[in-house]
Amino acid sequence: MPPAPPAPHVPASPASPAPHVPAPPASPAPHLPAAPTGQPAPGVSGPPGSPSTPTLTREEVAHLARLARIELTDAELDHLAPQLEVILGAVARVGELSSADVPPTSHPLPLSNVFRSDEVRPGLSPEQALAGAPAVQDQRFRVPRILGEEA
């Protein structure tokens, strides 16, 4: 698998937006078809690159980059367009599945409590706990002074 491309550079300039940037509208972009829940998008089916999978143009990738406020070079746009097509194809294939009979879940497997019961058990005596210490003073571990403060 080829190495991932470096992260796009986002310049910090006086023309950059203020720290609080309003989110883009929640409606889909006009060039991307919206589908009802559980239905594949019109014209989106089959493996990536097939005639029924939409092809992203450089302009659409540039538009998505502008919405995400990412500055991309021409080479990055050419490189990312096919990768985004693969992602859209995979999402479209998932959208084609019939999920009416699948109950919603938060985890694929049932969860159970893995903690042990809280029971009182005998612990170590001070002598047992300090038995392996390199230096002991007044039933405590003796360690070198690190702050240089007087006691």
Steps between C-alpha positions, in 0.01 A plus 500: 500500500650840407577742784236756583551846349614774738231702672384800295645834606253752637657845493457736793459847359305817583249387236428182701162487673459594864532224761121458509397376157135415435441146378399449138130435439378150583336451162695296244690679226283555192726283284478199735168312488323455832333167572221408739617310807573136419490561123806523276561832335369515145760380253729375776554125498762252399870504568700821474577591142199315360265693270240539777746653750515880472834648406626786711647788308794708613256789551287291738805393699615864510152600620515241780848624594373858518211389725752327726724808479790295364730643236591233241742518211405382149701182553318431828162554330594251227624253762198530733220484241539124429541426871178684582324306221604175669363626833171614343466163327549316829246721676254445215540123529427516874195715424368229267468248784154431632519601865127491582534172693824594682443657843712808580794425729782694657737200502525193276531267801315515832695669779540359848653632819859375520577639847555265789284529808624744763607273784727577793815289477809502718772739385868530572628604838734802505794265556405284200447804275837652596693170492631554146564874529863614453466752786242535779452779757221514763299222325509691170689466173809720510565677169754763398396861544420650158375852573786617719265619774583477866272285712 
